[in-house]
């Protein structure tokens, strides 16, 4: 949004683990992790829906092993923090499981894909579509400031609940941050919105005061706050009934929160519940890995990488690099550098980032990118030297 004087406001949001949509993401990735722990080659596409005391788990799974999906689902809900006190008792849940095997046509195309660049068989993409990876030097983790701060608030909101600093909070919560930019630079926080579920007898004014003291103060740099910053804490007032008891949850409905907020485009595919042969997940991680290493190497201050695939084909059908005119090379030359440095075929991505292992439940909340609490392989900046060598070869 543009305002007089060239000011621009950019807003991003995040949610805690008890948000009904996000809970479904976590359940899907917990099931995926259990399969990959027993069978690294499992093909998993898991969908989850939650409503009141019902959770439906469906999708396509092909594996030589079996896992107790009902038990994993209930344990995950309990781990998130739901109980009878918050009207969603894991012990009273009805869990319906309805899985099919992966389509034989898709499985054959993926397993026996032709790599036309090398005339050999290779792992093909599990679907068509495109993915987007993004990085910028606006924060230390190479993420846009609005989504970075929204995630920090959500992470802290969850932390104070789990550590009983604010023991009266419930699992459901949402955060939102509006950052004011001038001439492309973040100058202040315009608005902070936090909605936190709480027990029935918690005084509303106490909840609001402690959200400021224990969440905002710990998460947002004071130099970005001023006397014009607006704070909206539990703006509807009472927030006792939350989670699936108040709103249905569906996996894959928080794709912008999972990625970069409004700062970058999105391929549209959800991440959670999908094994790494599904390129809308694994290639999105690879695109972030490429973009982050480009910015970390000082080759651009902002970089967006788009990669497109066709189902059953190993080689990407297109790759685009956009540095918004901040790169030291033209975007076309940068693309050639990327092609020389990274193997962006599905099997190449899986091998490069070691993705056939149970690492996914931790991705499902607080964003898949820019995390500081966990060590994800696509967040490493270990390809800077290779990129710089490729650049030197091109311009030397």
Secondary structure, 3 states (H helix, E strand, C coil): CEEHHHEEEEEEEEECCCCHHHHHHHHHHHHHHHHHHHCCCCEEEEEEEEECCEEEEEEEEECCCCCCHHHHHHHHHHHHCCCHHHCCCHHHCEEEEEEECCCHHHHHHHHCEEECCCCEEECCECCCEEEEEEEECCCCCCCCHHHHHHHHHHHHHHHHHHCCCCCCEEEEEEEEEEEEEECCEEEEEEEEEEEEEECCCCCHHHHHHHHHHHHHHHHCCHHHCCCCCEEEECCCCCCCCCHHHCCCEECCCCHHHHCCHHHCCCCCCCCCCECCCCHHHHHHHHHHHHHHHHHHCCCCCEEEEEEEECECCCCCCEEEEECCCCCCCCHHHHHHHHHHHCCCCHHHHHHHHCCCCCCCHHHCCCCCCCCCCCCCHHHCCCCHHHHHHHHHHHHC
